[in-house]
């Protein structure tokens, strides 16, 4: 993947980590989500436009929407 715009990558990483913590993910899961959100942001223009919506986060973590996260 080629980075298009790196603005917001650190913020997206932090948001991914914190949202993973709030969803009860373990350390590896939190870091995985953080890296994934950082990658989403650098793949497009702008600092938040490429981020997935809240209801799409479970898809990134490999969980079914609406399932209980452990």
CHARMM-style PDB file with segment names, atoms N, HN, CA, C and O in Angstrom:
ATOM      1  N   UNK     1       0.833  -1.168   0.000  1.00  0.00      PROA
ATOM      2  CA  UNK     1       0.000   0.000   0.000  1.00  0.00      PROA
ATOM      3  C   UNK     1       0.886   1.242   0.000  1.00  0.00      PROA
ATOM      4  O   UNK     1       1.915   1.272   0.674  1.00  0.00      PROA
ATOM      5  N   UNK     2       0.495   2.247  -0.740  1.00  0.00      PROA
ATOM      6  HN  UNK     2      -0.341   2.222  -1.288  1.00  0.00      PROA
ATOM      7  CA  UNK     2       1.194   3.517  -0.770  1.00  0.00      PROA
ATOM      8  C   UNK     2       0.424   4.535   0.050  1.00  0.00      PROA
ATOM      9  O   UNK     2      -0.788   4.681  -0.115  1.00  0.00      PROA
ATOM     10  N   UNK     3       1.112   5.235   0.924  1.00  0.00      PROA
ATOM     11  HN  UNK     3       2.096   5.117   1.058  1.00  0.00      PROA
ATOM     12  CA  UNK     3       0.462   6.271   1.733  1.00  0.00      PROA
ATOM     13  C   UNK     3       0.115   7.456   0.841  1.00  0.00      PROA
ATOM     14  O   UNK     3       0.951   7.939   0.079  1.00  0.00      PROA
ATOM     15  N   UNK     4      -1.118   7.913   0.944  1.00  0.00      PROA
ATOM     16  HN  UNK     4      -1.798   7.521   1.563  1.00  0.00      PROA
ATOM     17  CA  UNK     4      -1.594   9.049   0.170  1.00  0.00      PROA
ATOM     18  C   UNK     4      -1.449  10.335   0.977  1.00  0.00      PROA
ATOM     19  O   UNK     4      -1.000  11.353   0.451  1.00  0.00      PROA
ATOM     20  N   UNK     5      -1.830  10.288   2.255  1.00  0.00      PROA
ATOM     21  HN  UNK     5      -2.195   9.461   2.682  1.00  0.00      PROA
ATOM     22  CA  UNK     5      -1.813  11.466   3.128  1.00  0.00      PROA
ATOM     23  C   UNK     5      -1.630  10.971   4.557  1.00  0.00      PROA
ATOM     24  O   UNK     5      -2.470  10.234   5.073  1.00  0.00      PROA
ATOM     25  N   UNK     6      -0.538  11.374   5.194  1.00  0.00      PROA
ATOM     26  HN  UNK     6       0.143  11.973   4.774  1.00  0.00      PROA
ATOM     27  CA  UNK     6      -0.240  10.862   6.537  1.00  0.00      PROA
ATOM     28  C   UNK     6      -0.862  11.683   7.664  1.00  0.00      PROA
ATOM     29  O   UNK     6      -0.704  11.338   8.835  1.00  0.00      PROA
ATOM     30  N   UNK     7      -1.564  12.759   7.330  1.00  0.00      PROA
ATOM     31  HN  UNK     7      -1.692  13.040   6.379  1.00  0.00      PROA
ATOM     32  CA  UNK     7      -2.202  13.584   8.359  1.00  0.00      PROA
ATOM     33  C   UNK     7      -3.256  12.757   9.085  1.00  0.00      PROA
ATOM     34  O   UNK     7      -4.125  12.160   8.450  1.00  0.00      PROA
ATOM     35  N   UNK     8      -3.185  12.720  10.386  1.00  0.00      PROA
ATOM     36  HN  UNK     8      -2.478  13.204  10.903  1.00  0.00      PROA
ATOM     37  CA  UNK     8      -4.167  12.014  11.199  1.00  0.00      PROA
ATOM     38  C   UNK     8      -3.815  10.581  11.521  1.00  0.00      PROA
ATOM     39  O   UNK     8      -4.575   9.913  12.223  1.00  0.00      PROA
ATOM     40  N   UNK     9      -2.684  10.079  11.032  1.00  0.00      PROA
ATOM     41  HN  UNK     9      -2.067  10.621  10.462  1.00  0.00      PROA
ATOM     42  CA  UNK     9      -2.328   8.680  11.268  1.00  0.00      PROA
ATOM     43  C   UNK     9      -2.139   8.384  12.755  1.00  0.00      PROA
ATOM     44  O   UNK     9      -2.622   7.366  13.249  1.00  0.00      PROA
ATOM     45  N   UNK    10      -1.456   9.246  13.453  1.00  0.00      PROA
ATOM     46  HN  UNK    10      -1.064  10.074  13.052  1.00  0.00      PROA
ATOM     47  CA  UNK    10      -1.239   9.044  14.891  1.00  0.00      PROA
ATOM     48  C   UNK    10      -2.528   9.131  15.683  1.00  0.00      PROA
ATOM     49  O   UNK    10      -2.747   8.354  16.612  1.00  0.00      PROA
ATOM     50  N   UNK    11      -3.379  10.073  15.317  1.00  0.00      PROA
ATOM     51  HN  UNK    11      -3.202  10.704  14.562  1.00  0.00      PROA
ATOM     52  CA  UNK    11      -4.675  10.200  15.993  1.00  0.00      PROA
ATOM     53  C   UNK    11      -5.529   8.960  15.754  1.00  0.00      PROA
ATOM     54  O   UNK    11      -6.187   8.474  16.673  1.00  0.00      PROA
ATOM     55  N   UNK    12      -5.523   8.445  14.523  1.00  0.00      PROA
ATOM     56  HN  UNK    12      -4.989   8.840  13.776  1.00  0.00      PROA
ATOM     57  CA  UNK    12      -6.297   7.249  14.199  1.00  0.00      PROA
ATOM     58  C   UNK    12      -5.761   6.041  14.960  1.00  0.00      PROA
ATOM     59  O   UNK    12      -6.535   5.216  15.446  1.00  0.00      PROA
ATOM     60  N   UNK    13      -4.434   5.934  15.065  1.00  0.00      PROA
ATOM     61  HN  UNK    13      -3.804   6.604  14.671  1.00  0.00      PROA
ATOM     62  CA  UNK    13      -3.822   4.847  15.824  1.00  0.00      PROA
ATOM     63  C   UNK    13      -4.300   4.889  17.272  1.00  0.00      PROA
ATOM     64  O   UNK    13      -4.714   3.871  17.828  1.00  0.00      PROA
ATOM     65  N   UNK    14      -4.240   6.069  17.874  1.00  0.00      PROA
ATOM     66  HN  UNK    14      -3.904   6.896  17.422  1.00  0.00      PROA
ATOM     67  CA  UNK    14      -4.670   6.231  19.264  1.00  0.00      PROA
ATOM     68  C   UNK    14      -6.158   5.920  19.420  1.00  0.00      PROA
ATOM     69  O   UNK    14      -6.553   5.239  20.367  1.00  0.00      PROA
ATOM     70  N   UNK    15      -6.972   6.408  18.511  1.00  0.00      PROA
ATOM     71  HN  UNK    15      -6.651   6.961  17.742  1.00  0.00      PROA
ATOM     72  CA  UNK    15      -8.411   6.143  18.566  1.00  0.00      PROA
ATOM     73  C   UNK    15      -8.689   4.648  18.438  1.00  0.00      PROA
ATOM     74  O   UNK    15      -9.563   4.120  19.126  1.00  0.00      PROA
ATOM     75  N   UNK    16      -7.963   3.971  17.573  1.00  0.00      PROA
ATOM     76  HN  UNK    16      -7.254   4.400  17.014  1.00  0.00      PROA
ATOM     77  CA  UNK    16      -8.137   2.527  17.424  1.00  0.00      PROA
ATOM     78  C   UNK    16      -7.766   1.776  18.683  1.00  0.00      PROA
ATOM     79  O   UNK    16      -8.470   0.855  19.098  1.00  0.00      PROA
ATOM     80  N   UNK    17      -6.662   2.170  19.291  1.00  0.00      PROA
ATOM     81  HN  UNK    17      -6.091   2.918  18.954  1.00  0.00      PROA
ATOM     82  CA  UNK    17      -6.227   1.526  20.534  1.00  0.00      PROA
ATOM     83  C   UNK    17      -7.257   1.735  21.635  1.00  0.00      PROA
ATOM     84  O   UNK    17      -7.648   0.786  22.315  1.00  0.00      PROA
ATOM     85  N   UNK    18      -7.694   2.972  21.808  1.00  0.00      PROA
ATOM     86  HN  UNK    18      -7.377   3.742  21.256  1.00  0.00      PROA
ATOM     87  CA  UNK    18      -8.645   3.278  22.873  1.00  0.00      PROA
ATOM     88  C   UNK    18     -10.008   2.635  22.640  1.00  0.00      PROA
ATOM     89  O   UNK    18     -10.634   2.154  23.585  1.00  0.00      PROA
ATOM     90  N   UNK    19     -10.472   2.622  21.393  1.00  0.00      PROA
ATOM     91  HN  UNK    19      -9.964   3.013  20.626  1.00  0.00      PROA
ATOM     92  CA  UNK    19     -11.764   1.982  21.123  1.00  0.00      PROA
ATOM     93  C   UNK    19     -11.667   0.472  21.352  1.00  0.00      PROA
ATOM     94  O   UNK    19     -12.627  -0.149  21.808  1.00  0.00      PROA
ATOM     95  N   UNK    20     -10.527  -0.110  21.040  1.00  0.00      PROA
ATOM     96  HN  UNK    20      -9.747   0.395  20.669  1.00  0.00      PROA
ATOM     97  CA  UNK    20     -10.318  -1.524  21.331  1.00  0.00      PROA
ATOM     98  C   UNK    20     -10.336  -1.799  22.819  1.00  0.00      PROA
ATOM     99  O   UNK    20     -10.888  -2.806  23.261  1.00  0.00      PROA
ATOM    100  N   UNK    21      -9.738  -0.910  23.593  1.00  0.00      PROA
ATOM    101  HN  UNK    21      -9.290  -0.091  23.233  1.00  0.00      PROA
ATOM    102  CA  UNK    21      -9.761  -1.036  25.055  1.00  0.00      PROA
ATOM    103  C   UNK    21     -11.199  -0.969  25.568  1.00  0.00      PROA
ATOM    104  O   UNK    21     -11.608  -1.787  26.392  1.00  0.00      PROA
ATOM    105  N   UNK    22     -11.961   0.006  25.081  1.00  0.00      PROA
ATOM    106  HN  UNK    22     -11.628   0.671  24.412  1.00  0.00      PROA
ATOM    107  CA  UNK    22     -13.360   0.149  25.508  1.00  0.00      PROA
ATOM    108  C   UNK    22     -14.213  -1.049  25.083  1.00  0.00      PROA
ATOM    109  O   UNK    22     -15.199  -1.370  25.746  1.00  0.00      PROA
ATOM    110  N   UNK    23     -13.842  -1.708  23.988  1.00  0.00      PROA
ATOM    111  HN  UNK    23     -13.041  -1.447  23.450  1.00  0.00      PROA
ATOM    112  CA  UNK    23     -14.568  -2.895  23.526  1.00  0.00      PROA
ATOM    113  C   UNK    23     -14.075  -4.181  24.184  1.00  0.00      PROA
ATOM    114  O   UNK    23     -14.583  -5.262  23.885  1.00  0.00      PROA
ATOM    115  N   UNK    24     -13.091  -4.075  25.077  1.00  0.00      PROA
ATOM    116  HN  UNK    24     -12.678  -3.198  25.319  1.00  0.00      PROA
ATOM    117  CA  UNK    24     -12.620  -5.241  25.810  1.00  0.00      PROA
ATOM    118  C   UNK    24     -11.631  -6.115  25.068  1.00  0.00      PROA
ATOM    119  O   UNK    24     -11.443  -7.275  25.435  1.00  0.00      PROA
ATOM    120  N   UNK    25     -10.991  -5.587  24.026  1.00  0.00      PROA
ATOM    121  HN  UNK    25     -11.144  -4.644  23.728  1.00  0.00      PROA
ATOM    122  CA  UNK    25      -9.992  -6.371  23.299  1.00  0.00      PROA
ATOM    123  C   UNK    25      -8.728  -6.521  24.137  1.00  0.00      PROA
ATOM    124  O   UNK    25      -8.402  -5.651  24.944  1.00  0.00      PROA
ATOM    125  N   UNK    26      -8.021  -7.629  23.939  1.00  0.00      PROA
ATOM    126  HN  UNK    26      -8.287  -8.336  23.284  1.00  0.00      PROA
ATOM    127  CA  UNK    26      -6.744  -7.801  24.613  1.00  0.00      PROA
ATOM    128  C   UNK    26      -5.700  -6.894  23.952  1.00  0.00      PROA
ATOM    129  O   UNK    26      -6.002  -6.200  22.982  1.00  0.00      PROA
ATOM    130  N   UNK    27      -4.481  -6.905  24.477  1.00  0.00      PROA
ATOM    131  HN  UNK    27      -4.236  -7.470  25.265  1.00  0.00      PROA
ATOM    132  CA  UNK    27      -3.436  -6.008  23.964  1.00  0.00      PROA
ATOM    133  C   UNK    27      -3.203  -6.206  22.467  1.00  0.00      PROA
ATOM    134  O   UNK    27      -3.118  -5.233  21.717  1.00  0.00      PROA
ATOM    135  N   UNK    28      -3.101  -7.450  22.038  1.00  0.00      PROA
ATOM    136  HN  UNK    28      -3.170  -8.240  22.647  1.00  0.00      PROA
ATOM    137  CA  UNK    28      -2.871  -7.714  20.609  1.00  0.00      PROA
ATOM    138  C   UNK    28      -4.037  -7.201  19.768  1.00  0.00      PROA
ATOM    139  O   UNK    28      -3.822  -6.655  18.686  1.00  0.00      PROA
ATOM    140  N   UNK    29      -5.247  -7.369  20.245  1.00  0.00      PROA
ATOM    141  HN  UNK    29      -5.421  -7.813  21.124  1.00  0.00      PROA
ATOM    142  CA  UNK    29      -6.416  -6.884  19.533  1.00  0.00      PROA
ATOM    143  C   UNK    29      -6.467  -5.369  19.453  1.00  0.00      PROA
ATOM    144  O   UNK    29      -6.824  -4.802  18.420  1.00  0.00      PROA
ATOM    145  N   UNK    30      -6.104  -4.712  20.566  1.00  0.00      PROA
ATOM    146  HN  UNK    30      -5.814  -5.172  21.405  1.00  0.00      PROA
ATOM    147  CA  UNK    30      -6.080  -3.236  20.590  1.00  0.00      PROA
ATOM    148  C   UNK    30      -5.038  -2.707  19.617  1.00  0.00      PROA
ATOM    149  O   UNK    30      -5.302  -1.769  18.864  1.00  0.00      PROA
ATOM    150  N   UNK    31      -3.850  -3.311  19.635  1.00  0.00      PROA
ATOM    151  HN  UNK    31      -3.635  -4.073  20.247  1.00  0.00      PROA
ATOM    152  CA  UNK    31      -2.795  -2.861  18.725  1.00  0.00      PROA
ATOM    153  C   UNK    31      -3.142  -3.166  17.277  1.00  0.00      PROA
ATOM    154  O   UNK    31      -2.852  -2.367  16.387  1.00  0.00      PROA
ATOM    155  N   UNK    32      -3.760  -4.312  17.035  1.00  0.00      PROA
ATOM    156  HN  UNK    32      -3.997  -4.961  17.758  1.00  0.00      PROA
ATOM    157  CA  UNK    32      -4.187  -4.648  15.680  1.00  0.00      PROA
ATOM    158  C   UNK    32      -5.195  -3.644  15.141  1.00  0.00      PROA
ATOM    159  O   UNK    32      -5.097  -3.215  13.991  1.00  0.00      PROA
ATOM    160  N   UNK    33      -6.164  -3.272  15.972  1.00  0.00      PROA
ATOM    161  HN  UNK    33      -6.243  -3.621  16.905  1.00  0.00      PROA
ATOM    162  CA  UNK    33      -7.144  -2.282  15.542  1.00  0.00      PROA
ATOM    163  C   UNK    33      -6.470  -0.934  15.322  1.00  0.00      PROA
ATOM    164  O   UNK    33      -6.793  -0.230  14.365  1.00  0.00      PROA
ATOM    165  N   UNK    34      -5.539  -0.570  16.194  1.00  0.00      PROA
ATOM    166  HN  UNK    34      -5.277  -1.142  16.971  1.00  0.00      PROA
ATOM    167  CA  UNK    34      -4.841   0.713  16.069  1.00  0.00      PROA
ATOM    168  C   UNK    34      -4.074   0.799  14.753  1.00  0.00      PROA
ATOM    169  O   UNK    34      -4.151   1.806  14.050  1.00  0.00      PROA
ATOM    170  N   UNK    35      -3.341  -0.249  14.426  1.00  0.00      PROA
ATOM    171  HN  UNK    35      -3.278  -1.067  14.997  1.00  0.00      PROA
ATOM    172  CA  UNK    35      -2.576  -0.273  13.175  1.00  0.00      PROA
ATOM    173  C   UNK    35      -3.513  -0.240  11.970  1.00  0.00      PROA
ATOM    174  O   UNK    35      -3.238   0.444  10.984  1.00  0.00      PROA
ATOM    175  N   UNK    36      -4.608  -0.971  12.051  1.00  0.00      PROA
ATOM    176  HN  UNK    36      -4.832  -1.527  12.852  1.00  0.00      PROA
ATOM    177  CA  UNK    36      -5.571  -1.004  10.950  1.00  0.00      PROA
ATOM    178  C   UNK    36      -6.180   0.379  10.711  1.00  0.00      PROA
ATOM    179  O   UNK    36      -6.285   0.819   9.566  1.00  0.00      PROA
ATOM    180  N   UNK    37      -6.578   1.060  11.775  1.00  0.00      PROA
ATOM    181  HN  UNK    37      -6.493   0.703  12.706  1.00  0.00      PROA
ATOM    182  CA  UNK    37      -7.162   2.394  11.599  1.00  0.00      PROA
ATOM    183  C   UNK    37      -6.136   3.386  11.079  1.00  0.00      PROA
ATOM    184  O   UNK    37      -6.465   4.248  10.264  1.00  0.00      PROA
ATOM    185  N   UNK    38      -4.894   3.273  11.540  1.00  0.00      PROA
ATOM    186  HN  UNK    38      -4.626   2.573  12.201  1.00  0.00      PROA
ATOM    187  CA  UNK    38      -3.844   4.123  10.991  1.00  0.00      PROA
ATOM    188  C   UNK    38      -3.667   3.889   9.497  1.00  0.00      PROA
ATOM    189  O   UNK    38      -3.465   4.838   8.739  1.00  0.00      PROA
ATOM    190  N   UNK    39      -3.741   2.638   9.073  1.00  0.00      PROA
ATOM    191  HN  UNK    39      -3.905   1.867   9.689  1.00  0.00      PROA
ATOM    192  CA  UNK    39      -3.616   2.314   7.642  1.00  0.00      PROA
ATOM    193  C   UNK    39      -4.791   2.867   6.836  1.00  0.00      PROA
ATOM    194  O   UNK    39      -4.603   3.357   5.723  1.00  0.00      PROA
ATOM    195  N   UNK    40      -5.989   2.792   7.389  1.00  0.00      PROA
ATOM    196  HN  UNK    40      -6.141   2.394   8.294  1.00  0.00      PROA
ATOM    197  CA  UNK    40      -7.151   3.356   6.705  1.00  0.00      PROA
ATOM    198  C   UNK    40      -6.961   4.845   6.451  1.00  0.00      PROA
ATOM    199  O   UNK    40      -7.261   5.336   5.363  1.00  0.00      PROA
ATOM    200  N   UNK    41      -6.467   5.559   7.447  1.00  0.00      PROA
ATOM    201  HN  UNK    41      -6.223   5.160   8.331  1.00  0.00      PROA
ATOM    202  CA  UNK    41      -6.319   7.011   7.315  1.00  0.00      PROA
ATOM    203  C   UNK    41      -5.287   7.392   6.265  1.00  0.00      PROA
ATOM    204  O   UNK    41      -5.531   8.300   5.469  1.00  0.00      PROA
ATOM    205  N   UNK    42      -4.147   6.726   6.243  1.00  0.00      PROA
ATOM    206  HN  UNK    42      -3.949   5.988   6.889  1.00  0.00      PROA
ATOM    207  CA  UNK    42      -3.104   7.112   5.284  1.00  0.00      PROA
ATOM    208  C   UNK    42      -3.436   6.696   3.854  1.00  0.00      PROA
ATOM    209  O   UNK    42      -2.789   7.152   2.912  1.00  0.00      PROA
ATOM    210  N   UNK    43      -4.438   5.834   3.686  1.00  0.00      PROA
ATOM    211  HN  UNK    43      -4.963   5.464   4.452  1.00  0.00      PROA
ATOM    212  CA  UNK    43      -4.814   5.372   2.348  1.00  0.00      PROA
ATOM    213  C   UNK    43      -5.674   6.385   1.593  1.00  0.00      PROA
ATOM    214  O   UNK    43      -5.919   6.214   0.399  1.00  0.00      PROA
ATOM    215  N   UNK    44      -6.134   7.431   2.269  1.00  0.00      PROA
ATOM    216  HN  UNK    44      -5.935   7.570   3.239  1.00  0.00      PROA
ATOM    217  CA  UNK    44      -6.987   8.429   1.609  1.00  0.00      PROA
ATOM    218  C   UNK    44      -6.591   9.830   1.992  1.00  0.00      PROA
ATOM    219  O   UNK    44      -5.691  10.033   2.807  1.00  0.00      PROA
ATOM    220  N   UNK    45      -7.254  10.787   1.411  1.00  0.00      PROA
ATOM    221  HN  UNK    45      -7.985  10.623   0.748  1.00  0.00      PROA
ATOM    222  CA  UNK    45      -6.993  12.195   1.712  1.00  0.00      PROA
ATOM    223  C   UNK    45      -7.788  12.632   2.927  1.00  0.00      PROA
ATOM    224  O   UNK    45      -8.937  12.227   3.102  1.00  0.00      PROA
ATOM    225  N   UNK    46      -7.183  13.452   3.759  1.00  0.00      PROA
ATOM    226  HN  UNK    46      -6.249  13.780   3.616  1.00  0.00      PROA
ATOM    227  CA  UNK    46      -7.858  13.968   4.947  1.00  0.00      PROA
ATOM    228  C   UNK    46      -7.441  13.199   6.186  1.00  0.00      PROA
ATOM    229  O   UNK    46      -6.767  12.172   6.103  1.00  0.00      PROA
ATOM    230  N   UNK    47      -7.851  13.712   7.332  1.00  0.00      PROA
ATOM    231  HN  UNK    47      -8.399  14.546   7.399  1.00  0.00      PROA
ATOM    232  CA  UNK    47      -7.402  13.109   8.578  1.00  0.00      PROA
ATOM    233  C   UNK    47      -8.432  12.195   9.234  1.00  0.00      PROA
ATOM    234  O   UNK    47      -8.112  11.576  10.249  1.00  0.00      PROA
ATOM    235  N   UNK    48      -9.632  12.079   8.717  1.00  0.00      PROA
ATOM    236  HN  UNK    48      -9.892  12.582   7.893  1.00  0.00      PROA
ATOM    237  CA  UNK    48     -10.626  11.166   9.275  1.00  0.00      PROA
ATOM    238  C   UNK    48     -11.528  10.543   8.215  1.00  0.00      PROA
ATOM    239  O   UNK    48     -12.242   9.581   8.500  1.00  0.00      PROA
ATOM    240  N   UNK    49     -11.505  11.070   7.017  1.00  0.00      PROA
ATOM    241  HN  UNK    49     -10.926  11.852   6.785  1.00  0.00      PROA
ATOM    242  CA  UNK    49     -12.438  10.652   5.979  1.00  0.00      PROA
ATOM    243  C   UNK    49     -12.346   9.168   5.628  1.00  0.00      PROA
ATOM    244  O   UNK    49     -13.343   8.576   5.212  1.00  0.00      PROA
ATOM    245  N   UNK    50     -11.179   8.559   5.786  1.00  0.00      PROA
ATOM    246  HN  UNK    50     -10.370   9.040   6.124  1.00  0.00      PROA
ATOM    247  CA  UNK    50     -11.011   7.154   5.442  1.00  0.00      PROA
ATOM    248  C   UNK    50     -11.332   6.184   6.560  1.00  0.00      PROA
ATOM    249  O   UNK    50     -11.275   4.970   6.364  1.00  0.00      PROA
ATOM    250  N   UNK    51     -11.670   6.707   7.738  1.00  0.00      PROA
ATOM    251  HN  UNK    51     -11.716   7.694   7.897  1.00  0.00      PROA
ATOM    252  CA  UNK    51     -11.926   5.819   8.869  1.00  0.00      PROA
ATOM    253  C   UNK    51     -13.246   5.071   8.719  1.00  0.00      PROA
ATOM    254  O   UNK    51     -14.210   5.598   8.164  1.00  0.00      PROA
ATOM    255  N   UNK    52     -13.279   3.836   9.221  1.00  0.00      PROA
ATOM    256  HN  UNK    52     -12.496   3.408   9.672  1.00  0.00      PROA
ATOM    257  CA  UNK    52     -14.552   3.097   9.214  1.00  0.00      PROA
ATOM    258  C   UNK    52     -15.498   3.680  10.260  1.00  0.00      PROA
ATOM    259  O   UNK    52     -15.070   4.340  11.208  1.00  0.00      PROA
ATOM    260  N   UNK    53     -16.795   3.423  10.070  1.00  0.00      PROA
ATOM    261  HN  UNK    53     -17.142   2.887   9.301  1.00  0.00      PROA
ATOM    262  CA  UNK    53     -17.790   3.849  11.063  1.00  0.00      PROA
ATOM    263  C   UNK    53     -17.726   2.922  12.270  1.00  0.00      PROA
ATOM    264  O   UNK    53     -17.180   1.821  12.195  1.00  0.00      PROA
ATOM    265  N   UNK    54     -18.285   3.376  13.370  1.00  0.00      PROA
ATOM    266  HN  UNK    54     -18.728   4.271  13.431  1.00  0.00      PROA
ATOM    267  CA  UNK    54     -18.272   2.597  14.613  1.00  0.00      PROA
ATOM    268  C   UNK    54     -18.845   1.190  14.396  1.00  0.00      PROA
ATOM    269  O   UNK    54     -18.299   0.210  14.902  1.00  0.00      PROA
ATOM    270  N   UNK    55     -19.941   1.099  13.647  1.00  0.00      PROA
ATOM    271  HN  UNK    55     -20.384   1.895  13.236  1.00  0.00      PROA
ATOM    272  CA  UNK    55     -20.565  -0.209  13.443  1.00  0.00      PROA
ATOM    273  C   UNK    55     -19.749  -1.118  12.527  1.00  0.00      PROA
ATOM    274  O   UNK    55     -20.080  -2.296  12.394  1.00  0.00      PROA
ATOM    275  N   UNK    56     -18.708  -0.617  11.904  1.00  0.00      PROA
ATOM    276  HN  UNK    56     -18.439   0.340  12.012  1.00  0.00      PROA
ATOM    277  CA  UNK    56     -17.845  -1.424  11.044  1.00  0.00      PROA
ATOM    278  C   UNK    56     -16.599  -1.948  11.764  1.00  0.00      PROA
ATOM    279  O   UNK    56     -15.891  -2.797  11.223  1.00  0.00      PROA
ATOM    280  N   UNK    57     -16.323  -1.458  12.968  1.00  0.00      PROA
ATOM    281  HN  UNK    57     -16.899  -0.768  13.408  1.00  0.00      PROA
ATOM    282  CA  UNK    57     -15.115  -1.861  13.679  1.00  0.00      PROA
ATOM    283  C   UNK    57     -15.079  -3.358  13.964  1.00  0.00      PROA
ATOM    284  O   UNK    57     -14.019  -3.977  13.872  1.00  0.00      PROA
ATOM    285  N   UNK    58     -16.208  -3.939  14.305  1.00  0.00      PROA
ATOM    286  HN  UNK    58     -17.069  -3.436  14.381  1.00  0.00      PROA
ATOM    287  CA  UNK    58     -16.210  -5.372  14.604  1.00  0.00      PROA
ATOM    288  C   UNK    58     -15.843  -6.192  13.367  1.00  0.00      PROA
ATOM    289  O   UNK    58     -15.290  -7.284  13.496  1.00  0.00      PROA
ATOM    290  N   UNK    59     -16.142  -5.687  12.180  1.00  0.00      PROA
ATOM    291  HN  UNK    59     -16.592  -4.800  12.075  1.00  0.00      PROA
ATOM    292  CA  UNK    59     -15.760  -6.384  10.956  1.00  0.00      PROA
ATOM    293  C   UNK    59     -14.241  -6.425  10.805  1.00  0.00      PROA
ATOM    294  O   UNK    59     -13.687  -7.408  10.312  1.00  0.00      PROA
ATOM    295  N   UNK    60     -13.582  -5.372  11.225  1.00  0.00      PROA
ATOM    296  HN  UNK    60     -14.032  -4.573  11.625  1.00  0.00      PROA
ATOM    297  CA  UNK    60     -12.122  -5.311  11.144  1.00  0.00      PROA
ATOM    298  C   UNK    60     -11.464  -6.267  12.131  1.00  0.00      PROA
ATOM    299  O   UNK    60     -10.370  -6.774  11.883  1.00  0.00      PROA
ATOM    300  N   UNK    61     -12.140  -6.508  13.253  1.00  0.00      PROA
ATOM    301  HN  UNK    61     -13.029  -6.097  13.455  1.00  0.00      PROA
ATOM    302  CA  UNK    61     -11.587  -7.375  14.287  1.00  0.00      PROA
ATOM    303  C   UNK    61     -11.924  -8.840  14.074  1.00  0.00      PROA
ATOM    304  O   UNK    61     -11.498  -9.692  14.853  1.00  0.00      PROA
ATOM    305  N   UNK    62     -12.689  -9.146  13.020  1.00  0.00      PROA
ATOM    306  HN  UNK    62     -13.035  -8.453  12.386  1.00  0.00      PROA
ATOM    307  CA  UNK    62     -13.048 -10.523  12.736  1.00  0.00      PROA
ATOM    308  C   UNK    62     -14.232 -11.031  13.528  1.00  0.00      PROA
ATOM    309  O   UNK    62     -14.421 -12.241  13.648  1.00  0.00      PROA
ATOM    310  N   UNK    63     -15.045 -10.118  14.078  1.00  0.00      PROA
ATOM    311  HN  UNK    63     -14.892  -9.135  13.981  1.00  0.00      PROA
ATOM    312  CA  UNK    63     -16.238 -10.504  14.825  1.00  0.00      PROA
ATOM    313  C   UNK    63     -17.473 -10.184  14.006  1.00  0.00      PROA
ATOM    314  O   UNK    63     -17.468  -9.275  13.176  1.00  0.00      PROA
ATOM    315  N   UNK    64     -18.509 -10.929  14.245  1.00  0.00      PROA
ATOM    316  HN  UNK    64     -18.513 -11.668  14.919  1.00  0.00      PROA
ATOM    317  CA  UNK    64     -19.779 -10.644  13.586  1.00  0.00      PROA
ATOM    318  C   UNK    64     -20.403  -9.404  14.213  1.00  0.00      PROA
ATOM    319  O   UNK    64     -20.312  -9.225  15.427  1.00  0.00      PROA
ATOM    320  N   UNK    65     -21.039  -8.535  13.410  1.00  0.00      PROA
ATOM    321  HN  UNK    65     -21.112  -8.681  12.424  1.00  0.00      PROA
ATOM    322  CA  UNK    65     -21.715  -7.368  13.977  1.00  0.00      PROA
ATOM    323  C   UNK    65     -22.742  -7.803  15.016  1.00  0.00      PROA
ATOM    324  O   UNK    65     -23.514  -8.737  14.795  1.00  0.00      PROA
ATOM    325  N   UNK    66     -22.737  -7.115  16.140  1.00  0.00      PROA
ATOM    326  HN  UNK    66     -22.111  -6.357  16.319  1.00  0.00      PROA
ATOM    327  CA  UNK    66     -23.694  -7.398  17.197  1.00  0.00      PROA
ATOM    328  C   UNK    66     -23.264  -8.509  18.137  1.00  0.00      PROA
ATOM    329  O   UNK    66     -23.947  -8.767  19.129  1.00  0.00      PROA
ATOM    330  N   UNK    67     -22.149  -9.177  17.854  1.00  0.00      PROA
ATOM    331  HN  UNK    67     -21.594  -8.968  17.048  1.00  0.00      PROA
ATOM    332  CA  UNK    67     -21.705 -10.244  18.754  1.00  0.00      PROA
ATOM    333  C   UNK    67     -20.997  -9.639  19.956  1.00  0.00      PROA
ATOM    334  O   UNK    67     -20.549  -8.493  19.915  1.00  0.00      PROA
ATOM    335  N   UNK    68     -20.902 -10.406  21.009  1.00  0.00      PROA
ATOM    336  HN  UNK    68     -21.266 -11.337  21.042  1.00  0.00      PROA
ATOM    337  CA  UNK    68     -20.221  -9.948  22.216  1.00  0.00      PROA
ATOM    338  C   UNK    68     -18.725 -10.132  22.028  1.00  0.00      PROA
ATOM    339  O   UNK    68     -18.254 -11.220  21.694  1.00  0.00      PROA
ATOM    340  N   UNK    69     -17.984  -9.046  22.249  1.00  0.00      PROA
ATOM    341  HN  UNK    69     -18.367  -8.163  22.520  1.00  0.00      PROA
ATOM    342  CA  UNK    69     -16.525  -9.110  22.133  1.00  0.00      PROA
ATOM    343  C   UNK    69     -15.935  -9.594  23.451  1.00  0.00      PROA
ATOM    344  O   UNK    69     -16.423  -9.250  24.527  1.00  0.00      PROA
ATOM    345  N   UNK    70     -14.894 -10.385  23.354  1.00  0.00      PROA
ATOM    346  HN  UNK    70     -14.498 -10.664  22.480  1.00  0.00      PROA
ATOM    347  CA  UNK    70     -14.225 -10.879  24.573  1.00  0.00      PROA
ATOM    348  C   UNK    70     -12.845 -10.331  24.640  1.00  0.00      PROA
ATOM    349  OT1 UNK    70     -12.111 -10.621  25.584  1.00  0.00      PROA
TER     350      UNK     70
END
